[in-house]
Amino acid sequence: MPSSVPATGTVPVAAAYVDQLIDPERADEQYADELLEEETEPQGRRFLSIQYQHYRERKDPDDLTENGLLLNWQRETLDYGEFQLEASGRKSNSDQPFSDTSGNGRFTLNQYGFVIDENRVMDNTLGILRSASDTMVTSSFRLNLTSTLLAGGQTRVNRDGLSSLYASAGRIGRLDTGQVQGFDFEDGKQYGLGYSRKLAANWRAGAHVVAVDGSNNTTDHQSAASAVQYQSPDENNRYVGHVLVDSKGQVGAWANGDNRVNRWRHRYGLFRLDPELLWSDSEPNNDQQGGYLRSEMTTLRYDLTTGLDLTQTNIDDRADRAGNNLYNGFVNGSWRMSRNTRLGGALTLRGNDPRDDLTGNDTRNAIVSSYMSHAFPVGTTRLQLLASRLEEGSDTGNGFGVIWDQDWNATRNLLLSSTLSYETESGLDESEDRSSAALLFRHDVSASLNWNGDISYTHIDKDKGSAQNTGNASLAVAWQFLPNWDASVRVTWNKVDNALENTGVGLSDDEKTLLFNIRYSENRGQPFLLMGEDTDASGYGEVTGVVFFDENGDGKRQAGERVAAGVFVYLDRRYQSVTDRDGRYVFDPVPAGAHDVILAQEDLSLPWGLLDETPRPVQVGVRDTTVLDFGLRRLNE
């Protein structure tokens, strides 16, 4: 504190003290800085992403070139909920026959969480959409009623979680095959109206009606699906009954049970669908009846799954249709011997008994497989053995195979996996030997740069002199070169050589592709300043993963396992993403905290599906990437 120097014999006089903390000029400066910060970050989170994509495909002697632009915009509002806009445009030039060279794009505007009053909340969609309904009405473990792609509008009104109203209308269409997926209009319109309600503490019921007019895929009709569900207070027992009728007088009915008893889960059901039964713009899997049973048990050291399917086709014994009695039974399990070692195996029995002269011979198929997995210092080794026997009429055939999967412990930032396999079949029409090798890797050079790739080779020999060699390779690089900018490039090469039977003549198919992306994205805004305590977490993260065909059932993608493209993935049951040609889906940005992710079961091609269709929980961290892969399993094994 400054003071004057006192004269001799006088009393010291201190200088006046000025409190800097409440100095008006300083206070004004500090307040101005706070105002500037608030103006820089407005209330209400918002996100913008603009991406340019260039694709080039060379398939002798033709070329395909595609340029696309994708826009993603999101905005939170205080009074009208959250808006999300997804739009894309594409222009293609192709010399390839039957290639889609249209410039059609996509436009979808979503509004989530619009509060009508204190009891009702509305979600709305305008543009390209997938018709929605209560999953209790249209989905089950064994049978699913497909949704329809429409260009139109859709709304859902939820009342206190007790009831939901669904309405949709639009022109029928399909997604085309471009890298930037567009929407192709088809003839016909579809209208839908559904309602579901919680009747009592443990009872729910719902119904959904669709009307199709002018479609080339099916005749004009109306269909009504309904369901009633009972769930026990402890949620360990659930029973659902379904009925589907159409305006042509055809009927379908199926019932399902789901029980949890200690460590066991039992799922079972019966079904019958009339031959000409209709739903939406496509026929369901009609003209069949039967039943199924699944039982699963999981502990820390053991897991066991058993199942039985019995199906009869051509249930009305029509003379112009083939009819079969089909059965499929399986049991598989595993045992964790120690922290590093696991053993497992499976037995599958399949049969087909023709019910008429149109179908052919009786067939019987038995498949036995076993595996051992062990974590060595160099990585985890998985060795699998396969054996099969096929009987068709009086003929018999045998098969054998061995598969070696290896996850290598390279470095902390390098993931490396390899697969070697050999399979042979003999005894029926012709013998076949198949050998394959594959390698998969990903290297994170830094937090902003990574590269990955895979390579595979398959050789097939047949006893009649024909052979086939298939090679596939891909390499990709992703780089975030500025805070709001990232780019990626992927090149692929696929080649198939066929040698015709005993002629010495060969056919070759060679394909090369290049995919380049550059994207600008930004996050802005802050949570709305509400009175009281805000319990929501702050910040955003990312959820991503790969949907793949899990051939060996270990839950991990091996180098030789294919990916599933075009599958719809849903975050929190409303935000959707479609897997690309690499089987990858992305949700970005995602509010930090707990979420759930689920697949659209109707998009999965039989017999592939998920043994457990319940949503997968994920915990998203701020500025973090959460990886959740989905391994599709054969439902009949």
Stockholm file with secondary structure:
# STOCKHOLM 1.0

chainA/1-637         MPSSVPATGTVPVAAAYVDQLIDPERADEQYADELLEEETEPQGRRFLSIQYQHYRERKDPDDLTENGLLLNWQRETLDYGEFQLEASGRKSNSDQPFSDTSGNGRFTLNQYGFVIDENRVMDNTLGILRSASDTMVTSSFRLNLTSTLLAGGQTRVNRDGLSSLYASAGRIGRLDTGQVQGFDFEDGKQYGLGYSRKLAANWRAGAHVVAVDGSNNTTDHQSAASAVQYQSPDENNRYVGHVLVDSKGQVGAWANGDNRVNRWRHRYGLFRLDPELLWSDSEPNNDQQGGYLRSEMTTLRYDLTTGLDLTQTNIDDRADRAGNNLYNGFVNGSWRMSRNTRLGGALTLRGNDPRDDLTGNDTRNAIVSSYMSHAFPVGTTRLQLLASRLEEGSDTGNGFGVIWDQDWNATRNLLLSSTLSYETESGLDESEDRSSAALLFRHDVSASLNWNGDISYTHIDKDKGSAQNTGNASLAVAWQFLPNWDASVRVTWNKVDNALENTGVGLSDDEKTLLFNIRYSENRGQPFLLMGEDTDASGYGEVTGVVFFDENGDGKRQAGERVAAGVFVYLDRRYQSVTDRDGRYVFDPVPAGAHDVILAQEDLSLPWGLLDETPRPVQVGVRDTTVLDFGLRRLNE
#=GR chainA/1-637 SS CCBCCCCTTSCCCBCCCCCGGGCHHHHHHHHHHHHHHHHHSCBSCEEEEEEEEEEEEEETTEEEEEEEEEEEEEEECSSSCEEEEEEEEEEEEECSTTCCCCCCCEEEEEEEEEESSSSEEEEEEEEEEECCCCHHHHBCSSCBCCCCEEEEEEEEEEETTTEEEEEEEEEEEEECSSSSCCEEEEEEEEEEEEEEEEEETTEEEEEEEEEEESCSSSCSEEEEEEEEEEECTTSSEEEEEEEEEETTSCEEEEEEEEEEETTEEEEEEEEEECTTCCBTTBCCSCSEEEEEEEEEEECSSEEEEEEEEEEEECTTCCTTSCCEEEEEEEEEEEEECSSSEEEEEEEEEEEEEESSSSSCSCEEEEEEEEEEEEEETTEEEEEEEEEEEEEETTEEEEEEEEEEEEEEEEETTEEEEEEEEEEEEESSSCCEEEEEEEEEEEEEEETTEEEEEEEEEEEEEETTSCEEEEEEEEEEEEEEEETTEEEEEEEEEEEEEEECTTTCCEEEEEEEEEEEEEEEEEEECBCCCCSSCCCSCCSEEEEEEEEEECSSCSSSCCTTCCBCCSCEEEETTTEEEECCTTSEEEEEEEESEEEEEEECGGGSCTTEECSCCSCEEEEECTTCEEECCEEEEETTC
#=GC SS_cons         CCBCCCCTTSCCCBCCCCCGGGCHHHHHHHHHHHHHHHHHSCBSCEEEEEEEEEEEEEETTEEEEEEEEEEEEEEECSSSCEEEEEEEEEEEEECSTTCCCCCCCEEEEEEEEEESSSSEEEEEEEEEEECCCCHHHHBCSSCBCCCCEEEEEEEEEEETTTEEEEEEEEEEEEECSSSSCCEEEEEEEEEEEEEEEEEETTEEEEEEEEEEESCSSSCSEEEEEEEEEEECTTSSEEEEEEEEEETTSCEEEEEEEEEEETTEEEEEEEEEECTTCCBTTBCCSCSEEEEEEEEEEECSSEEEEEEEEEEEECTTCCTTSCCEEEEEEEEEEEEECSSSEEEEEEEEEEEEEESSSSSCSCEEEEEEEEEEEEEETTEEEEEEEEEEEEEETTEEEEEEEEEEEEEEEEETTEEEEEEEEEEEEESSSCCEEEEEEEEEEEEEEETTEEEEEEEEEEEEEETTSCEEEEEEEEEEEEEEEETTEEEEEEEEEEEEEEECTTTCCEEEEEEEEEEEEEEEEEEECBCCCCSSCCCSCCSEEEEEEEEEECSSCSSSCCTTCCBCCSCEEEETTTEEEECCTTSEEEEEEEESEEEEEEECGGGSCTTEECSCCSCEEEEECTTCEEECCEEEEETTC
//
